[in-house]
Amino acid sequence: MEAKTVDPREHVNETPTDDLRDVMNGFGGMLGFMTLIFFGMVIIKFIMS
């Protein structure tokens, strides 16, 4: 079996300047999602009690 290797330095579809923006968008999106879940659970707790 022959394996085809690709040089990982050959990024044809992305630029390295977008890495920080991608990390910040991911962090912000996850923070917002978890904040919504948190407040949803707090509202459910108050409705149940």
ABEGO torsion letter per residue (X at the ends): XBBBBBBAABBAABBAAAAAAAAAAAAAAAAAAAAAAAAAAAAAAAAAX
